[in-house]
């Protein structure tokens, strides 16, 4: 598949995503497309902030990294913020471009650092890692990190830089959409600890759609919809979708129909 075809697929994806009510970055869809575009073993989404600490989500969710999944999960949460060569480069230079570990300059990751990195990650099957940073700060960061056995070619790195601009555009769109949620509803949602994605599910739930239809509309899997519904029922203190919709309407989270 050539670069033009890959870019066209991404433009189609972005157009599809923007047609849906985006109040949360569609991490799953982005990760799945990255997986296909670059022939990856796995994709990680790293999110670190002072309130929640470090969160790492991996796709495919069941990838075991040749028996090292527990080590990958631990390292991603505990060690990435201060030991990953790419993040060290970002924090030192504030150069937020797409870059792979092999291309980090020697002064930030010398031969000994690169050797330790390969010793750690070759058993995982993902020594070649390339990051797409959405935000990087001293105490917070958000980025997709792609992993596979073989290094990324110069053409793939250039493509990743192009895709980074698209994903950052989506990220800004999500932030702008979330900012338009009215004050009272935002306060209620915050008090109930509802996430933007849960609010989006709640909004289309009132249309009487099935879980599969909700998934198609919000561009997430049916299984993910069911997980959101379970959490919504718990947070709203209800046992079914009708009760969830009625309670959400009384709370002002969604408009009465």
C-alpha positions, 0 to 999 in steps of 0.5 A: 500500500503506497503513501497516497492510499494510506493518506486517503484512508486517513482522510476518509477516517477523519471525515467519518469521525467528524460526522459524529458527536465527538466529545472525546478523542476516539482513541480506539479508532485511531489506534486501529487505523495506526495498527493497519497503516504501519503493520504494528504489533501494538499501539499504546495511548499514554495519558499522564496528568497530575489528577489521574497519574499515568494511564496506558491503554493498549490495542489490540487489548489482548496482545500479550507481547510474547508473554511479557504483557505484565512487564509492558503494563508495569513499565508503561505506567511506572517507567515511561514518564522518566525513562522512555527515550522519546519522552526524554527527547521531547522534554529536553527539546520541546520539539513535538514532531513524530520521532522513533527511538532509533532517531533520537539524537545521541546526546539524549539516547547514546549507544548505552541507552539504545542498547539497554532499550533493545535489551528491554524491548526486543523480548516484547517484540516491539523495540521499534517505537514511534510516537505521535505526541498530542501534548507534552508538558513537564507534568502531563503528556498525551501521545500515541506510541506505535510498536513493532519489531522493525524500524520505521522507514524514512517514508513512514516517519514522514507519513506519521508526521502528516498523520500527526497533524490530522490527529492533533486537529481531531484533538482540538475539535474534541476540546472545542466541542467539550467546551461548548457543553453548558455550565449546569450540565457540566457541573452535574456530569462532573459531580457524577464522574461521567466521562465525555464518552459516557455523555455521548452514549447517554445522548444517543441512548435517548434515541432508542438505538441498539448498542450496535447502532450506538457503536456505529454512530459513535464509531466504537465497538458494541462491546465498548458501548455495553461497558459504557452503559454498565458504568452509566447505570452504576453512576446514575443509580439505575438498572436499565436504559429507560430509567437512565434516560429518564434520570438524565433528563431530570438532571438536565444532562439531556433534553426531554423528548 
